[in-house]
Amino acid sequence: MTAVHHVGITVSDIERSLDFYADLLGGERLGPYSRSGPRIDAVTGYPGVTVHQAFVRAPGGSTLVELLQYENGSSVVIDPDNGHVGAAHVAITVTGLDDLLARLKDQGVEAISDPIVASEPMAGHRCVYVLDPDRVRVELVEPPAS
């Protein structure tokens, strides 16, 4: 492995999720785009699917968060709780964690707990999980002061 290119999250409402990831967390929006046809049917395994796709990139960063909303895909909604096998989360490096949490709270975003100070291998980093609009856990990580 040379790098993580992107993390993909399936969402129920792409515009609402773009608001969360881009506007509230300060990322750059790329899209949304709509994809359909034989190539998309084949890659997703859902004949007749339309995929609405967008990316969010942190300013100056290279890793992307990909948001995908499926029309005519599966009707199953999973519980993305981190304690469930197969669940995944994205961790986003931030500065000013306390101010960000206050801003997110004003927008109705729920934090799982108060921030903690991590141990090895992330010793000194402050971390907390918040819930995106589909209740996907998003870890906010603030590096220690230099």
Secondary structure as a PSIPRED ss2 file (coil, helix, strand):
# PSIPRED VFORMAT (PSIPRED V4.0)

   1 M C   1.000  0.000  0.000
   2 T C   1.000  0.000  0.000
   3 A C   1.000  0.000  0.000
   4 V C   1.000  0.000  0.000
   5 H C   1.000  0.000  0.000
   6 H E   0.000  0.000  1.000
   7 V E   0.000  0.000  1.000
   8 G E   0.000  0.000  1.000
   9 I E   0.000  0.000  1.000
  10 T E   0.000  0.000  1.000
  11 V C   1.000  0.000  0.000
  12 S C   1.000  0.000  0.000
  13 D C   1.000  0.000  0.000
  14 I H   0.000  1.000  0.000
  15 E H   0.000  1.000  0.000
  16 R H   0.000  1.000  0.000
  17 S H   0.000  1.000  0.000
  18 L H   0.000  1.000  0.000
  19 D H   0.000  1.000  0.000
  20 F H   0.000  1.000  0.000
  21 Y H   0.000  1.000  0.000
  22 A H   0.000  1.000  0.000
  23 D H   0.000  1.000  0.000
  24 L H   0.000  1.000  0.000
  25 L C   1.000  0.000  0.000
  26 G C   1.000  0.000  0.000
  27 G C   1.000  0.000  0.000
  28 E E   0.000  0.000  1.000
  29 R E   0.000  0.000  1.000
  30 L E   0.000  0.000  1.000
  31 G E   0.000  0.000  1.000
  32 P E   0.000  0.000  1.000
  33 Y E   0.000  0.000  1.000
  34 S E   0.000  0.000  1.000
  35 R E   0.000  0.000  1.000
  36 S E   0.000  0.000  1.000
  37 G C   1.000  0.000  0.000
  38 P H   0.000  1.000  0.000
  39 R H   0.000  1.000  0.000
  40 I H   0.000  1.000  0.000
  41 D H   0.000  1.000  0.000
  42 A H   0.000  1.000  0.000
  43 V H   0.000  1.000  0.000
  44 T H   0.000  1.000  0.000
  45 G C   1.000  0.000  0.000
  46 Y C   1.000  0.000  0.000
  47 P C   1.000  0.000  0.000
  48 G C   1.000  0.000  0.000
  49 V C   1.000  0.000  0.000
  50 T E   0.000  0.000  1.000
  51 V E   0.000  0.000  1.000
  52 H E   0.000  0.000  1.000
  53 Q E   0.000  0.000  1.000
  54 A E   0.000  0.000  1.000
  55 F E   0.000  0.000  1.000
  56 V E   0.000  0.000  1.000
  57 R E   0.000  0.000  1.000
  58 A C   1.000  0.000  0.000
  59 P C   1.000  0.000  0.000
  60 G C   1.000  0.000  0.000
  61 G C   1.000  0.000  0.000
  62 S C   1.000  0.000  0.000
  63 T C   1.000  0.000  0.000
  64 L E   0.000  0.000  1.000
  65 V E   0.000  0.000  1.000
  66 E E   0.000  0.000  1.000
  67 L E   0.000  0.000  1.000
  68 L E   0.000  0.000  1.000
  69 Q E   0.000  0.000  1.000
  70 Y E   0.000  0.000  1.000
  71 E E   0.000  0.000  1.000
  72 N C   1.000  0.000  0.000
  73 G C   1.000  0.000  0.000
  74 S C   1.000  0.000  0.000
  75 S C   1.000  0.000  0.000
  76 V C   1.000  0.000  0.000
  77 V C   1.000  0.000  0.000
  78 I C   1.000  0.000  0.000
  79 D C   1.000  0.000  0.000
  80 P C   1.000  0.000  0.000
  81 D C   1.000  0.000  0.000
  82 N C   1.000  0.000  0.000
  83 G C   1.000  0.000  0.000
  84 H C   1.000  0.000  0.000
  85 V C   1.000  0.000  0.000
  86 G C   1.000  0.000  0.000
  87 A C   1.000  0.000  0.000
  88 A C   1.000  0.000  0.000
  89 H C   1.000  0.000  0.000
  90 V E   0.000  0.000  1.000
  91 A E   0.000  0.000  1.000
  92 I E   0.000  0.000  1.000
  93 T E   0.000  0.000  1.000
  94 V C   1.000  0.000  0.000
  95 T C   1.000  0.000  0.000
  96 G C   1.000  0.000  0.000
  97 L H   0.000  1.000  0.000
  98 D H   0.000  1.000  0.000
  99 D H   0.000  1.000  0.000
 100 L H   0.000  1.000  0.000
 101 L H   0.000  1.000  0.000
 102 A H   0.000  1.000  0.000
 103 R H   0.000  1.000  0.000
 104 L H   0.000  1.000  0.000
 105 K H   0.000  1.000  0.000
 106 D H   0.000  1.000  0.000
 107 Q C   1.000  0.000  0.000
 108 G C   1.000  0.000  0.000
 109 V C   1.000  0.000  0.000
 110 E C   1.000  0.000  0.000
 111 A E   0.000  0.000  1.000
 112 I C   1.000  0.000  0.000
 113 S C   1.000  0.000  0.000
 114 D C   1.000  0.000  0.000
 115 P C   1.000  0.000  0.000
 116 I E   0.000  0.000  1.000
 117 V E   0.000  0.000  1.000
 118 A C   1.000  0.000  0.000
 119 S C   1.000  0.000  0.000
 120 E C   1.000  0.000  0.000
 121 P C   1.000  0.000  0.000
 122 M C   1.000  0.000  0.000
 123 A C   1.000  0.000  0.000
 124 G C   1.000  0.000  0.000
 125 H C   1.000  0.000  0.000
 126 R E   0.000  0.000  1.000
 127 C E   0.000  0.000  1.000
 128 V E   0.000  0.000  1.000
 129 Y E   0.000  0.000  1.000
 130 V E   0.000  0.000  1.000
 131 L E   0.000  0.000  1.000
 132 D C   1.000  0.000  0.000
 133 P C   1.000  0.000  0.000
 134 D C   1.000  0.000  0.000
 135 R C   1.000  0.000  0.000
 136 V C   1.000  0.000  0.000
 137 R E   0.000  0.000  1.000
 138 V E   0.000  0.000  1.000
 139 E E   0.000  0.000  1.000
 140 L E   0.000  0.000  1.000
 141 V E   0.000  0.000  1.000
 142 E E   0.000  0.000  1.000
 143 P C   1.000  0.000  0.000
 144 P C   1.000  0.000  0.000
 145 A C   1.000  0.000  0.000
 146 S C   1.000  0.000  0.000
